[in-house]
Amino acid sequence: MFQSAEIGHSVSKSKYREAVPELREALLEAQARLYEEKRTPVLILISGEDGAGKRETIHVLYEWMDPRFLSTLAFEDPTDEERERPEMWRYWRSLPPKGQIGIFAGSWYSEPIRRRIKGKISQKDLDARAEQINRFEAMLVNEGALVLKFWIHLSEEAQRQRLEELQSNPQTAWRVTHWNWKRLKTYDKLQDVAGHFLRLTDTAWAPWIVVEGTDEKYRSLRIGQVVESALSARNAQNRKPAEIAKTKDEPLAASLQAHAGPPVTPFLRLVTDGRSVLSAMDLSLRLSDKAYARELADLQGRLSVLARDPRFKKRSLVLAFEGADAAGKGGAIRRISAALDARQFQIVPVAAPTEEERAQPHLWRFWRKLPRHGHITIFDRTWYGRVLVERVEGFCSESDWYRAYGEINDFEHELVEAGAIVVKFWLQISQEEQLKRFHEREQIGFKRFKITQEDWRNREKWDAYQQAICDMVERTSTGEVPWTLVEANDKNYARIKILRTLCDRLDEGLG
């Protein structure tokens, strides 16, 4: 991988001075258009050997571009709060919105490389992490992001000379520590690990650009030119066809078409006998008021004990509630929360995304709400909106909702891997029961706020939603995070099934 770095390249002072003004003007123009259109977030990853000039490169970008629309995200050892959540949590929280540029000084590559060098993870684990990163970056690109990854390379001797220069200067000596010299002794190991890792993550949609870092003028110009070309090409892609024809940089714009994520396989559906996981449910199941009262008290008591179990301090709980309108999600959530300490849980009602949320990937707003160890987050509607409402209502393309199945499975896998217990419920009612509850809501004052014209309109698309639900269950009910389908025509029965399932899953997760 590092043999591709242009070793020995340098730029004279005169050529550097001549090139910089024109480059700065082009960068500022491209950045201004990016911000004006707010269609593309840009992620610039600056990585490389110690002393290679990563810090200086970031300073140059701030000098040449408008710093108001740049943000630098620096990641060192994870904090206690970050260790209590999935590994990617802190990176998701830091993603730049559309129209802005985030410069990552340290990224999702740093920790796996460091841990592999220290022997804390196996080669197999490192390779699995590379696959996970590739899927993450493909998701970003498919959501419209431009991902630029730079590795600034130094030979071992050049790195030694660079550290000596920094240490000999009183103004920069503080930047060289015993840790830096210790890292130099593992230079060959870093080349092996990083080179392998970069080869696995060098994709068409997010390729690595390896830059020789010995000459700072060459390094700055090379990175600046790549950033400007990529921004200008993306701006050209975002224009209308008539505008694209006018661009002078058609070859580069065409080349960046290859940065789209991996192709999405067309959605295929098997022909069946008409039965489905929903039509097979017995919605006539009932539970008497007397049996309900008895079991409710027992299960709420059991849930209270489990939530206070010392073992839960090393775990977290994520509850996902989906269901038809008026299926009883709110009532079930209230019976759960009544058994818990209010300081321990958070209920997240999910509605249409805000302007801030629309400027980010669709999973971003859910990553932000994930609980710490010992805590519980209850989602009333969830990340499945993309494969349900957005799919049926046409708010996203078929390729968007189809690839969301894999992205959701990855998301839930990362939650489980980080110690979360994830429990998903779908509450199913019949059309007749839904109509009955709609009329009831219209007639009861304190329930009237629950019924809207949109609820009535959604009934007209009942069949389309039923098909979307079946596809969702089929493609996202995994061994780690299965769906629990709840027969909800009878509220007593539904609430007890939900509480019992929750207690069983929590008990199993703590075992």
Protein Blocks (a to p, Z undefined) as FASTA:
>chain_A
ZZmpcghiacdfklmmmmmmmmmmmmmmmmmmmmmnopaccddddeddehilmmmmmmmm
mmmmcfklgccdddddddfklmmpcfklmmmmmpccehiacddehifklmmmmmmmnopa
cfklmmmmmmmmmmmmmmmmmnopacddddddddfklmmmmmmmmmmpmklmmmpcfklm
mmmmmmmmmmmmmmmmmmmmmcfklccddddfkbmmlmmmmmmmmmmmmmmmmmmmmpcf
klmmmpcklmmmmmmmmmpccddddddddddehiafklmpcfkbccdfklmmmmmmmmmm
mmmmmmmgmklmmgccdddddddehilmmmmmmmmmmmpcfklpccdddddddfklmmpc
fklmmmmmpccehiacddehifklmmmmmmmnopacfklmmmmmmmmmmmmmmmmmnopa
cddddddddfklmmmmmmmmmmpmklmmmpcfklmmmmmmmmmmmmmmmmmmmmmmcfkl
ccddddfkbmklmmmmmmmmmmmmmmmmmZZ
